[in-house]
C-alpha cells in the first residue's frame, strides 16, 4: 500500500501541544471523565468494576444500542464501532474497494478521505467545490463523473473544512443517483447534531438509502476525542460484515473503558451537543465580526453547522508561511489551507470556550504587524 504523508496531522503534530492558543481546532469543547460520570448516578462504581479484558469486535451491545438510537431505522446489528472515525475511513475503503473500482470523493475534504481511497488502488475522481461560488455543489458535474465501475461516492455534511451543510435537495439527489445504480454512499457525518439551526439537520444517509454508510465520531459534536471511538452505520448487512472482517486486521476490538464512557455519553448526547452549540452561538458572531472588520484580509462563507470555517486570506503572500509565523511569534495556531489543497485559505475553529481569548491574541498580532 502506497500512501502520501498526512499533511494536516503532520502540521498539528508540530504545534498542537506547544501552541498557547488553538484557533483552528476542529472539535468542540471537551469534558472531564468526572463530568461524564456525573451524568448518571452509580456510573463511577460501575466504571471501577469494569473488566479490562477484550471486548466484542463489533462493539459492546449497550454501546451499539446507544449509537443506533441516533438513527431512525437502524438497530444495534447495523452498527460497527471503530477506534475513531479515522479507522472507519480506512476500514471501509479497504474492505469495499480496490483495483478495478472507481471512487468519487467530494473535495476539499479531510485528507484521509481522499488519500486512503487512493491507497486502495481504485481509480479516484474528485467532485470539487470552490469558494468562487460559495462552495456550491455542482450536481451535474457529479453525474458526469460516474462510470460503470463507480463503487463508492464519498460526501461530507456538515462539511470539513467549510462548516457548511449540503443543501437538502442536493443530498436527496445524491442518494437517488446512487440508488439508481447501486452505488455505496459513504457519508461523513461527524459534525451531525451541531447544526447551528437544528431545523436544518439533514437525515442520516444510512436512514435514507439502504446502501449508504454514515460515519460518526465522539470527537467533534460531542467534544470527546480522547475516547478515540467512532462508528460505521448501515442497513446493508454485507457492508457491515465486510468491514468487520477487515477490522480484524486493524484494531480487532475497542478499549473497554472508552466503550463504557461512550455509551454513557451517548445516552446523554443532547446535553453534550447543546452545551457545545451554546459555545458556538457565543463564539461564531465574534469570529464573523472579526472578519467583517478586516475585509482587506479575510473573506468567508459563514458556516451554518459544525465548529469550523474556511477563510480566504486575501494578501498576496504565502499563506503557509504566514500561519507558521503567527504560531511562532504569537502562540496562536491556525491551519493553512494547503493541507486541503486550498493554498489561499485558512481553517478557523470556534468550538472551544477560550476562542475569544485566542482571537484577541491573533487580533493583537495582526495590529502589531499591520
Secondary structure, DSSP 4 states (H G I P E B T S, - for coil): ------HHHHHHHHHTTT-SEESS--SPP---HHHHHTTSTTHHHHHHT---S---TT--HHHHHHHHTTSSS--GGGEEEESSHHHHHHHHHHHH--TT-EEEEEES--HHHHHHHHHTT-EEEEEE--GGGTT---HHHHHHH--TTEEEEEEESS-TTT--PPPHHHHHHHHHHHHHHTPEEEEE-TTTT-BSSGGGPPPPHHHH-TTEEEEEESSSTT--GGG--EEEE-S-HHHHHHHHHHHTTTT-S--HHHHHHHHHHHTTHHHHHHHHHHHHHHHHHHHHHHHHTTTTTEEE---SBSSEEEEEE-SSS-HHHHHHHHHHHH-EE-EEGGGGT-TTEEEEE--STTHHHHHHHHHHHHHHT-
